[in-house]
């Protein structure tokens, strides 16, 4: 009787584990679909942002009325909603300083 009960418990454990595997596989497929949807959404947002970036730069002019070169400048947004056009070389030097500060911490 004890051996029979042991076998029954073992079979129940196997069935439970198989059920867990099936549930996890279903969850995995669901997460894959969700990941794919998020990836597409991110890609679309990146494209829209790029289009907006190009549109903004096509409208900007310097002091002499010449178009601002997007290769030399970058658009920066602050948390307060203000927007700045900054030369890229200044941004790169700020990033280098930030990395040095992070390494020191």
C-alpha positions as CSV (number, residue, x, y, z in Angstrom):
1,X,0.0,0.0,0.0
2,X,2.8,2.4,0.9
3,X,4.5,1.7,-2.5
4,X,1.3,2.2,-4.3
5,X,0.7,5.5,-2.5
6,X,4.3,6.5,-3.4
7,X,3.7,5.7,-7.1
8,X,0.4,7.6,-7.0
9,X,2.1,10.7,-5.5
10,X,4.9,10.5,-8.1
11,X,2.4,10.3,-10.9
12,X,0.5,13.3,-9.5
13,X,3.8,15.2,-9.3
14,X,4.6,14.3,-12.9
15,X,1.1,15.4,-14.1
16,X,1.4,18.7,-12.2
17,X,4.9,19.3,-13.6
18,X,3.6,18.6,-17.2
19,X,0.7,21.0,-16.6
20,X,3.2,23.6,-15.3
21,X,5.3,23.1,-18.5
22,X,2.3,23.6,-20.7
23,X,1.3,26.8,-18.8
24,X,4.8,28.1,-19.1
25,X,5.0,27.4,-22.8
26,X,1.7,29.2,-23.3
27,X,3.0,32.1,-21.2
28,X,6.2,32.1,-23.2
29,X,4.3,32.4,-26.5
30,X,2.2,35.2,-25.1
31,X,5.3,37.1,-24.0
32,X,6.9,36.5,-27.4
33,X,3.8,38.1,-29.1
34,X,3.9,41.0,-26.6
35,X,7.6,41.5,-27.2
36,X,7.0,41.6,-31.0
37,X,4.2,44.1,-30.6
38,X,6.4,46.3,-28.4
39,X,9.3,46.1,-30.9
40,X,7.0,47.2,-33.7
41,X,5.7,50.0,-31.6
42,X,9.2,51.2,-30.7
43,X,10.2,51.0,-34.3
44,X,7.2,53.1,-35.4
45,X,8.0,55.7,-32.6
46,X,11.6,55.9,-33.7
47,X,10.5,56.5,-37.3
48,X,8.0,59.2,-36.2
49,X,10.7,60.8,-34.0
50,X,13.2,60.8,-36.9
51,X,10.6,62.4,-39.2
52,X,9.8,65.0,-36.6
53,X,13.5,65.7,-36.1
54,X,14.1,66.1,-39.8
55,X,11.0,68.4,-40.1
56,X,12.2,70.6,-37.2
57,X,15.6,71.0,-38.7
58,X,14.2,71.7,-42.2
59,X,12.5,74.8,-40.6
60,X,15.3,76.1,-38.5
61,X,17.6,78.9,-39.6
62,X,20.7,80.4,-38.2
63,X,21.4,84.1,-37.7
64,X,22.2,84.6,-41.4
65,X,19.0,82.8,-42.5
66,X,20.8,79.7,-43.6
67,X,19.3,76.3,-42.7
68,X,20.8,74.7,-39.5
69,X,22.9,71.6,-40.3
70,X,21.4,68.6,-38.4
71,X,24.9,67.0,-38.6
72,X,26.3,69.7,-36.4
73,X,23.5,70.3,-33.9
74,X,21.2,68.2,-31.7
75,X,17.8,69.0,-30.2
76,X,17.7,68.7,-26.4
77,X,14.6,68.7,-24.3
78,X,14.6,69.5,-20.6
79,X,12.2,68.1,-18.0
80,X,10.5,71.5,-17.8
81,X,9.5,71.3,-21.4
82,X,12.1,73.7,-22.8
83,X,13.8,72.8,-26.0
84,X,17.4,73.8,-27.1
85,X,19.5,73.4,-30.2
86,X,23.0,72.5,-29.0
87,X,26.2,71.9,-31.0
88,X,27.0,68.2,-31.0
89,X,30.6,68.7,-29.9
90,X,29.3,70.3,-26.6
91,X,27.0,67.3,-26.0
92,X,29.9,64.9,-26.5
93,X,32.1,66.7,-24.0
94,X,29.2,66.7,-21.5
95,X,28.8,62.9,-22.0
96,X,32.5,62.3,-21.4
97,X,32.3,64.3,-18.1
98,X,29.2,62.3,-17.0
99,X,31.0,59.0,-17.7
100,X,34.1,60.2,-15.7
101,X,31.8,61.2,-12.8
102,X,30.0,57.9,-12.8
103,X,33.3,56.0,-12.8
104,X,34.5,58.0,-9.8
105,X,31.4,57.0,-7.8
